[in-house]
């Protein structure tokens, strides 16, 4: 792959990761003041209720968007590469119509079926009904993002993500304060308003994207003038989008589907086959489904940024028809995934205890820390799945993504009962890990048979990343453990310990990357310039 393509993927990944990471970080940081206002007595109940509503909402959101944003990004990239901007305009307009229609259908179904989906829990019903408003308009937001990502305007997409999350967090904290501190309701009302905040965040994201597109109207108009009036028949575009979106909606919902599977099976397994009380089961569910999941999605957001960047780039490479370019882009995407995901996940596992206490306090900290550590490792396979899925989508191999999903779900379902009975609250995470590993093995083997991927170079990169990540883990873990003996289990003291250990870990991995060939291989000249600024001798300087 050319240096230009490497740079574009790296730059696009940087923007999408910044947008995704900052929005996820906001979505995690709000937990601290939110739970303080909810109150210690209702912490686990509120987290569990929030998770039960949001996991169902995530599936309906996937139905509402129907995978169309990724299809739109891919088609926009293909048509713009061919200078067929008339078709770009046509497919964009029709995607908006489809998105509005799907949003209306999905939102109506979620609202009407909320009683059935709540499984008899009356508190879940208003949560689901409040989320129906977000399901109504988020398809439009997703289509706009797919459009700008197809043109590789990743900065605009990232900005919309940040503003969406910022507005959501401001609304939910303000309403929670008004309800709980002003005594205008109870903790259930606070959770309902917190989930309704997704609507206002989505509305803000739409306004940001519309403004960004309007400010770039000169570019779009010039491209449409250059390409002439070439169109594709409306029915043909709609049919193509729907046909491509069906596999994407199913395969793209894998993480949400396994979480919903946990929600609808974990309580039944534990209540019918064990002697745990309902409150204990509810607490375990909150720990692995909300508490840990909220934090590992910070690292998964890195992979989401890479996936959103890789998809249109692979679509362009496929349009050019060069299998070696495709193979190089696949290898670089996997290297980049390992380069950031492995140290991020091991780092999170190393500082799991102070991280958990910072966000959730010291209640049941032993089990919470253990589940967070294991969840950090599960986050690596989540991230790998997102990137591999984007590779398949970018290459137009959509039907094969259904086989990947089927393998994940079958293995997960087979392991769910025995793992839950054996490991209780840890069991669903183990069965999820086994399912995704099986699916990834199948996916990678298929790619190996189809494209000339330089696996030797990829293996060398993986070995170096793993080595330095483990060095970082081996240094940070005893520091975090020892520091825990000399600090109180308060949020402030554990936050200070978290910042110190995270800085040490980041410095170890960062210096190792810049002084080794790994930095130059992944970051190019950026690594050399950064090493010079920090007065470090890079591998190139020593050669």
C-alpha positions as CSV (number, residue, x, y, z in Angstrom):
1,X,0.0,0.0,0.0
2,X,1.3,3.5,-0.9
3,X,2.5,5.9,1.8
4,X,-0.3,8.2,0.8
5,X,-2.9,5.5,1.4
6,X,-1.2,4.7,4.8
7,X,-1.3,8.3,5.7
8,X,-5.0,8.7,4.7
9,X,-6.0,5.6,6.7
10,X,-3.9,6.8,9.7
11,X,-5.3,10.4,9.5
12,X,-8.9,9.1,9.0
13,X,-8.5,6.7,11.9
14,X,-7.1,9.5,14.1
15,X,-10.2,11.7,13.5
16,X,-12.7,8.9,13.9
17,X,-10.9,7.6,17.0
18,X,-10.8,11.1,18.5
19,X,-14.6,11.5,17.8
20,X,-15.5,8.1,19.0
21,X,-13.1,8.1,22.0
22,X,-14.1,11.5,23.3
23,X,-17.8,10.7,22.9
24,X,-17.3,7.4,24.7
25,X,-15.2,9.1,27.4
26,X,-18.0,11.6,28.0
27,X,-20.4,8.7,28.1
28,X,-18.3,7.1,30.8
29,X,-17.3,10.2,32.8
30,X,-20.9,11.2,33.3
31,X,-21.3,8.0,35.4
32,X,-19.5,9.6,38.3
33,X,-21.7,12.6,39.0
34,X,-24.8,10.7,37.8
35,X,-24.4,7.9,40.3
36,X,-23.6,10.4,43.1
37,X,-26.9,12.1,42.4
38,X,-28.8,8.8,42.0
39,X,-27.5,7.8,45.4
40,X,-25.6,4.8,46.8
41,X,-28.7,2.9,47.6
42,X,-29.9,2.7,44.0
43,X,-26.6,2.5,42.1
44,X,-26.9,-1.1,40.9
45,X,-30.6,-0.9,40.3
46,X,-30.2,2.2,38.2
47,X,-27.3,0.7,36.2
48,X,-29.2,-2.5,35.6
49,X,-32.4,-0.7,34.5
50,X,-30.3,1.6,32.2
51,X,-28.5,-1.4,30.7
52,X,-31.8,-3.4,30.1
53,X,-33.3,-0.5,28.2
54,X,-30.2,0.4,26.2
55,X,-29.5,-3.1,25.0
56,X,-32.9,-3.5,23.5
57,X,-32.7,0.0,22.1
58,X,-29.4,-0.8,20.4
59,X,-31.0,-3.7,18.5
60,X,-33.9,-1.5,17.4
61,X,-31.4,1.2,16.4
62,X,-29.7,-1.3,14.1
63,X,-33.0,-2.3,12.6
64,X,-33.8,1.4,12.1
65,X,-30.6,2.2,10.3
66,X,-30.6,-1.2,8.6
67,X,-26.8,-1.1,8.0
68,X,-27.5,1.7,5.4
69,X,-24.9,4.2,6.7
70,X,-22.1,1.7,5.9
71,X,-23.7,0.9,2.5
72,X,-24.0,4.6,1.8
73,X,-20.4,5.3,2.7
74,X,-19.3,2.4,0.5
75,X,-21.4,3.5,-2.5
76,X,-20.4,7.2,-2.1
77,X,-16.7,6.1,-2.1
78,X,-17.2,3.9,-5.2
79,X,-19.1,6.5,-7.2
80,X,-16.9,9.4,-6.3
81,X,-13.8,7.4,-7.2
82,X,-15.4,6.9,-10.7
83,X,-16.4,10.6,-10.8
84,X,-20.1,9.7,-10.9
85,X,-21.3,12.4,-8.5
86,X,-24.8,12.4,-10.0
87,X,-25.2,8.9,-8.7
88,X,-23.8,10.0,-5.3
89,X,-26.5,12.7,-5.0
90,X,-29.2,10.1,-6.1
91,X,-28.1,7.5,-3.6
92,X,-27.8,10.1,-0.8
93,X,-31.3,11.4,-1.3
94,X,-32.8,7.9,-1.4
95,X,-30.9,6.8,1.7
96,X,-32.5,9.7,3.6
97,X,-36.0,8.5,2.5
98,X,-35.2,5.0,3.5
99,X,-33.8,6.2,6.9
100,X,-36.8,8.3,7.7
101,X,-39.1,5.4,6.8
102,X,-37.2,2.8,8.8
103,X,-37.0,5.2,11.8
104,X,-40.8,5.6,11.8
105,X,-41.3,1.8,11.7
106,X,-38.7,0.9,14.3
107,X,-39.7,3.7,16.7
108,X,-43.3,2.7,16.5
109,X,-42.6,-0.9,17.1
110,X,-40.3,-0.1,20.1
111,X,-43.0,2.1,21.7
112,X,-45.9,-0.4,21.1
113,X,-43.9,-3.5,22.1
114,X,-42.2,-2.0,25.2
115,X,-44.5,-3.9,27.5
116,X,-43.6,-7.3,26.0
117,X,-39.9,-6.5,25.7
118,X,-39.8,-5.5,29.4
119,X,-40.3,-9.1,30.5
120,X,-42.7,-8.1,33.2
121,X,-40.5,-5.4,34.7
122,X,-42.7,-2.3,34.7
123,X,-39.7,0.0,35.2
124,X,-38.3,-0.9,31.8
125,X,-41.4,0.1,29.9
126,X,-41.0,4.0,30.3
127,X,-37.3,3.6,29.6
128,X,-38.0,1.9,26.2
129,X,-40.7,4.4,25.3
130,X,-38.3,7.3,26.0
131,X,-35.8,5.7,23.7
132,X,-38.3,5.4,20.8
133,X,-37.8,9.2,20.2
134,X,-34.1,8.7,19.5
135,X,-34.8,5.7,17.3
136,X,-37.0,7.9,15.2
137,X,-34.3,10.5,14.2
138,X,-31.0,8.6,14.6
139,X,-31.4,7.0,11.1
140,X,-31.2,10.5,9.6
141,X,-28.1,11.2,11.7
142,X,-26.5,7.9,10.6
143,X,-27.2,8.6,6.9
144,X,-25.6,12.0,7.1
145,X,-22.5,10.5,8.7
146,X,-22.3,7.8,6.1
147,X,-22.4,10.4,3.4
148,X,-19.6,12.5,4.7
149,X,-17.5,9.4,5.6
150,X,-17.8,8.3,2.0
151,X,-16.1,11.5,1.0
152,X,-13.5,10.9,3.8
153,X,-14.6,14.0,5.7
154,X,-13.8,12.2,9.0
155,X,-13.2,15.3,11.0
156,X,-16.8,16.5,10.5
157,X,-18.1,13.1,11.4
158,X,-16.0,13.0,14.5
159,X,-17.2,16.5,15.5
160,X,-20.8,15.4,15.2
161,X,-20.2,12.4,17.5
162,X,-18.6,14.7,20.1
163,X,-21.4,17.3,20.0
164,X,-24.0,14.5,20.1
165,X,-22.6,13.0,23.2
166,X,-21.9,16.4,24.9
167,X,-25.5,17.5,24.5
168,X,-26.8,14.1,25.7
169,X,-24.6,14.2,28.8
170,X,-25.5,17.8,29.7
171,X,-29.2,17.0,29.4
172,X,-29.1,13.8,31.4
173,X,-27.1,15.4,34.2
174,X,-29.2,18.5,34.3
175,X,-32.5,16.5,34.5
176,X,-31.1,14.0,37.0
177,X,-30.0,16.9,39.3
178,X,-33.5,18.5,38.9
179,X,-35.2,15.2,39.7
180,X,-33.0,13.8,42.5
181,X,-31.6,17.0,44.1
182,X,-34.7,19.0,43.5
183,X,-36.9,16.1,44.7
184,X,-39.1,16.2,41.6
185,X,-39.2,12.4,41.2
186,X,-37.4,9.2,42.1
187,X,-34.4,7.3,40.6
188,X,-36.6,5.6,38.0
189,X,-37.7,9.0,36.7
190,X,-34.0,10.0,36.5
191,X,-33.1,6.9,34.5
192,X,-36.0,7.6,32.1
193,X,-34.9,11.2,31.5
194,X,-31.3,10.0,31.1
195,X,-32.3,7.6,28.3
196,X,-34.5,10.3,26.7
197,X,-31.3,12.4,26.5
198,X,-30.3,10.3,23.4
199,X,-32.9,12.1,21.4
200,X,-31.5,15.6,22.1
201,X,-28.0,14.4,21.5
202,X,-29.0,13.0,18.1
203,X,-30.8,16.2,17.2
204,X,-27.6,18.2,17.9
205,X,-25.5,15.8,15.8
206,X,-27.8,16.3,12.9
207,X,-27.5,20.1,13.1
208,X,-23.7,19.8,13.2
209,X,-23.6,17.6,10.1
210,X,-26.1,19.8,8.1
211,X,-24.0,22.9,9.0
212,X,-20.8,21.1,7.9
213,X,-22.3,20.0,4.6
214,X,-23.7,23.5,4.0
215,X,-20.2,25.0,4.6
216,X,-18.7,22.6,2.1
217,X,-21.5,23.2,-0.5
218,X,-19.0,24.7,-2.9
219,X,-17.0,21.5,-3.1
220,X,-20.1,19.3,-3.6
221,X,-21.5,21.7,-6.3
222,X,-18.3,21.7,-8.2
223,X,-18.1,17.9,-8.2
224,X,-21.7,17.6,-9.4
225,X,-21.0,20.1,-12.2
226,X,-17.9,18.2,-13.3
227,X,-19.7,14.8,-13.4
228,X,-22.7,16.0,-15.4
229,X,-26.2,14.7,-15.0
230,X,-25.4,10.9,-14.8
231,X,-28.0,9.1,-12.7
232,X,-28.8,5.6,-11.7
233,X,-32.4,4.6,-11.8
234,X,-34.1,5.1,-8.4
235,X,-35.3,1.6,-8.1
236,X,-31.9,0.2,-9.0
237,X,-30.2,2.3,-6.2
238,X,-32.9,1.4,-3.6
239,X,-32.7,-2.3,-4.5
240,X,-28.9,-2.3,-4.3
241,X,-28.9,-0.5,-0.9
242,X,-31.5,-2.7,0.6
243,X,-29.8,-5.9,-0.7
244,X,-26.5,-4.8,0.7
245,X,-27.9,-3.6,4.0
246,X,-29.6,-6.8,5.1
247,X,-26.3,-8.7,5.8
248,X,-24.8,-5.6,7.4
249,X,-27.6,-5.0,9.8
250,X,-27.4,-8.6,11.0
251,X,-23.6,-8.9,11.1
252,X,-23.2,-5.4,12.5
253,X,-25.5,-6.2,15.4
254,X,-23.4,-9.1,16.7
255,X,-22.2,-7.3,19.9
256,X,-25.7,-6.0,20.6
257,X,-27.3,-9.4,19.9
258,X,-25.0,-11.2,22.3
259,X,-25.7,-8.6,25.0
260,X,-29.5,-9.0,24.5
261,X,-29.0,-12.8,24.6
262,X,-27.3,-12.3,28.0
263,X,-30.2,-10.1,29.2
264,X,-32.8,-12.6,28.2
265,X,-31.0,-15.7,29.4
266,X,-28.8,-14.7,32.4
267,X,-31.7,-14.0,34.8
268,X,-33.5,-17.2,33.8
269,X,-30.4,-19.4,34.1
270,X,-29.4,-18.0,37.5
271,X,-33.0,-18.0,39.0
272,X,-33.9,-21.5,37.8
273,X,-30.6,-23.3,38.1
274,X,-28.9,-21.6,41.1
275,X,-29.7,-20.4,44.6
276,X,-28.6,-16.8,44.2
277,X,-31.2,-14.1,45.2
278,X,-32.7,-11.8,42.6
279,X,-30.8,-8.8,44.1
280,X,-27.5,-10.7,43.8
281,X,-28.3,-11.7,40.2
282,X,-29.2,-8.1,39.4
283,X,-26.0,-6.9,40.8
284,X,-23.9,-9.4,38.8
285,X,-25.8,-8.4,35.6
286,X,-25.1,-4.7,36.3
287,X,-21.4,-5.4,36.8
288,X,-20.7,-7.2,33.5
289,X,-23.5,-5.7,31.3
290,X,-23.2,-2.0,32.3
291,X,-20.3,-1.2,34.6
292,X,-17.6,-3.1,32.8
293,X,-19.1,-2.8,29.3
294,X,-19.3,1.0,29.7
295,X,-15.5,1.2,30.2
296,X,-14.3,-1.4,27.7
297,X,-16.3,0.4,25.0
298,X,-13.7,3.2,25.4
299,X,-11.1,0.9,23.9
300,X,-13.6,-0.6,21.4
301,X,-14.3,2.9,20.1
302,X,-10.7,2.9,18.8
303,X,-11.6,-0.1,16.6
304,X,-14.8,1.6,15.5
305,X,-12.8,4.6,14.3
306,X,-10.5,2.3,12.3
307,X,-13.5,0.4,10.8
308,X,-15.2,3.6,9.7
309,X,-12.0,4.7,8.0
310,X,-11.1,1.4,6.4
311,X,-14.5,0.7,4.8
312,X,-14.5,3.5,2.2
313,X,-10.8,3.0,1.5
314,X,-11.2,-0.7,0.8
315,X,-14.2,0.1,-1.4
316,X,-12.0,2.4,-3.5
317,X,-9.2,-0.2,-3.6
318,X,-11.7,-2.8,-4.8
319,X,-12.9,-0.4,-7.5
320,X,-9.4,-0.1,-8.7
321,X,-9.2,-3.9,-8.9
322,X,-5.6,-4.3,-7.5
323,X,-5.6,-7.4,-5.2
324,X,-2.1,-6.5,-3.9
325,X,-3.3,-3.1,-2.8
326,X,-6.3,-4.7,-1.1
327,X,-4.0,-7.2,0.7
328,X,-1.7,-4.4,1.9
329,X,-4.6,-2.4,3.2
330,X,-6.0,-5.4,5.1
331,X,-2.6,-6.1,6.6
332,X,-2.2,-2.4,7.6
333,X,-5.7,-2.3,9.1
334,X,-5.0,-5.4,11.3
335,X,-1.6,-4.0,12.3
336,X,-3.1,-0.7,13.3
337,X,-5.8,-2.6,15.3
338,X,-3.2,-4.5,17.3
339,X,-1.0,-1.4,17.7
340,X,-3.6,0.4,19.7
341,X,-6.1,-2.2,21.0
342,X,-3.7,-4.6,22.6
343,X,-1.8,-2.0,24.8
344,X,-5.1,-0.2,25.6
345,X,-6.8,-3.4,26.8
346,X,-3.8,-4.7,28.8
347,X,-3.4,-1.2,30.2
348,X,-7.1,-1.2,31.3
349,X,-6.6,-4.6,32.9
350,X,-3.6,-3.4,34.8
351,X,-5.3,-0.4,36.3
352,X,-8.7,-2.1,36.7
353,X,-9.1,-1.6,40.4
354,X,-8.5,2.2,40.6
355,X,-10.5,2.6,37.4
356,X,-13.5,0.7,38.7
357,X,-13.5,2.6,42.0
358,X,-13.1,6.0,40.2
359,X,-16.3,5.4,38.3
360,X,-18.4,3.1,40.5
361,X,-17.1,3.4,44.0
362,X,-15.8,0.7,46.3
363,X,-19.1,-1.4,46.5
364,X,-18.2,-5.0,45.7
365,X,-14.9,-3.8,44.3
366,X,-13.3,-7.3,44.2
367,X,-15.8,-8.8,41.9
368,X,-16.2,-5.6,39.9
369,X,-12.4,-5.4,39.3
370,X,-12.2,-9.0,38.3
371,X,-15.0,-8.7,35.7
372,X,-13.5,-5.4,34.4
373,X,-10.1,-7.1,33.9
374,X,-11.6,-10.0,31.9
375,X,-13.9,-7.6,30.0
376,X,-10.8,-5.7,28.9
377,X,-9.6,-8.8,27.1
378,X,-13.0,-9.4,25.6
379,X,-12.8,-5.8,24.2
380,X,-9.9,-6.9,22.0
381,X,-12.0,-9.5,20.1
382,X,-14.9,-6.9,19.9
383,X,-12.5,-4.5,18.3
384,X,-11.1,-7.2,16.0
385,X,-14.6,-8.1,14.9
386,X,-15.5,-4.5,14.1
387,X,-12.5,-4.1,11.9
388,X,-12.8,-7.5,10.1
389,X,-16.5,-6.8,9.5
390,X,-15.6,-3.4,7.9
391,X,-13.0,-5.2,5.7
392,X,-15.6,-7.6,4.5
393,X,-18.1,-4.8,3.9
394,X,-15.6,-2.7,2.1
395,X,-14.8,-5.6,-0.2
396,X,-18.5,-6.3,-0.9
397,X,-18.4,-9.7,0.7
398,X,-21.6,-9.2,2.5
399,X,-23.1,-12.7,2.5
400,X,-20.0,-14.1,4.2
401,X,-20.5,-11.7,7.1
402,X,-23.7,-13.7,7.9
403,X,-21.7,-16.9,8.3
404,X,-19.4,-15.1,10.7
405,X,-22.4,-13.9,12.7
406,X,-23.9,-17.4,12.7
407,X,-20.7,-18.9,14.1
408,X,-20.5,-16.3,16.8
409,X,-24.1,-16.8,17.9
410,X,-24.0,-20.6,17.7
411,X,-20.8,-20.9,19.8
412,X,-22.0,-18.3,22.2
413,X,-25.4,-20.0,22.7
414,X,-23.8,-23.4,23.2
415,X,-21.4,-22.1,25.8
416,X,-23.9,-19.8,27.6
417,X,-25.5,-22.2,30.1
418,X,-22.4,-24.2,31.1
419,X,-20.2,-21.1,31.4
420,X,-22.9,-19.2,33.5
421,X,-23.4,-22.2,35.8
422,X,-19.7,-22.6,36.2
423,X,-18.6,-18.9,36.5
424,X,-21.8,-17.0,37.4
425,X,-21.4,-13.4,36.5
426,X,-18.2,-14.1,34.6
427,X,-19.9,-16.8,32.5
428,X,-21.6,-14.7,29.8
429,X,-18.2,-12.9,29.1
430,X,-16.5,-16.3,28.7
431,X,-19.1,-17.6,26.3
432,X,-19.0,-14.3,24.4
433,X,-15.2,-14.5,24.0
434,X,-15.4,-18.1,22.7
435,X,-18.1,-17.1,20.2
436,X,-16.2,-14.1,18.7
437,X,-12.9,-16.0,18.6
438,X,-14.5,-18.8,16.6
439,X,-16.1,-16.2,14.2
440,X,-12.8,-14.3,13.8
441,X,-10.9,-17.5,13.0
442,X,-13.3,-18.3,10.2
443,X,-13.2,-14.7,8.8
444,X,-9.4,-14.5,8.8
445,X,-9.0,-17.9,7.1
446,X,-11.3,-16.8,4.3
447,X,-9.4,-13.6,3.8
448,X,-6.1,-15.5,3.7
449,X,-7.4,-17.6,0.8
450,X,-8.6,-14.7,-1.2
451,X,-5.9,-12.0,-1.0
452,X,-2.1,-11.9,-0.9
453,X,-1.7,-10.7,2.7
454,X,1.8,-10.4,4.0
455,X,1.2,-12.5,7.2
456,X,5.0,-12.7,8.0
457,X,5.1,-8.9,8.4
458,X,1.9,-8.9,10.3
459,X,3.2,-11.6,12.7
460,X,6.4,-9.6,13.3
461,X,4.3,-6.5,14.2
462,X,2.0,-8.5,16.5
463,X,5.0,-10.0,18.3
464,X,6.5,-6.5,18.9
465,X,3.2,-5.0,20.0
466,X,2.5,-7.9,22.4
467,X,6.1,-7.8,23.8
468,X,6.0,-4.1,24.7
469,X,2.4,-4.3,25.9
470,X,3.3,-7.1,28.2
471,X,6.3,-5.2,29.5
472,X,4.0,-2.2,30.2
473,X,1.5,-4.5,31.9
474,X,4.3,-6.2,34.0
475,X,5.5,-2.8,35.3
476,X,2.1,-1.1,35.8
477,X,0.3,-3.9,37.6
478,X,2.5,-4.1,40.7
479,X,2.6,-0.3,40.9
480,X,-1.2,-0.1,40.8
481,X,-1.5,-3.0,43.3
482,X,1.1,-1.5,45.7
483,X,-0.4,1.9,45.4
484,X,-3.7,0.5,46.4
485,X,-2.3,-0.4,49.8
486,X,-1.4,3.2,50.6
487,X,-4.4,5.0,49.2
488,X,-8.0,5.0,50.6
489,X,-10.8,3.5,48.5
490,X,-12.2,7.0,47.7
491,X,-12.9,8.2,44.2
492,X,-10.4,11.1,44.4
493,X,-7.4,9.1,45.8
494,X,-8.0,6.2,43.3
495,X,-8.3,8.7,40.5
496,X,-4.9,10.1,41.4
497,X,-3.5,6.6,41.5
498,X,-5.2,5.9,38.1
499,X,-3.6,9.0,36.5
500,X,-0.1,8.1,37.8
501,X,-0.2,4.5,36.7
502,X,-1.8,5.3,33.3
503,X,0.9,7.9,32.7
504,X,3.6,5.4,33.5
505,X,2.1,2.8,31.3
506,X,1.6,5.2,28.4
507,X,5.2,6.5,28.8
508,X,6.6,2.9,28.7
509,X,4.7,1.9,25.6
510,X,5.2,5.3,23.9
511,X,8.9,5.4,24.4
512,X,9.3,1.8,23.3
513,X,7.3,2.4,20.1
514,X,9.3,5.6,19.2
515,X,12.7,3.9,19.9
516,X,11.9,0.7,17.9
517,X,11.0,0.1,14.3
518,X,7.4,-0.3,15.3
519,X,6.9,3.5,15.5
520,X,8.2,4.1,12.0
521,X,6.3,1.2,10.5
522,X,3.0,2.3,11.9
523,X,3.3,6.1,12.1
524,X,5.8,6.8,9.3
525,X,7.7,10.1,9.5
526,X,5.4,11.2,12.3
527,X,7.2,8.8,14.6
528,X,10.6,10.2,13.6
529,X,9.6,13.8,14.1
530,X,8.0,13.1,17.5
531,X,11.1,11.2,18.6
532,X,13.3,14.1,17.7
533,X,11.1,16.5,19.6
534,X,11.3,14.3,22.7
535,X,15.1,13.9,22.2
536,X,14.8,10.2,21.6
537,X,16.9,8.2,19.2
538,X,14.6,6.3,16.9
539,X,15.4,3.1,15.1
540,X,16.2,5.0,11.9
541,X,18.6,7.4,13.7
542,X,20.5,4.4,15.1
543,X,20.8,2.6,11.8
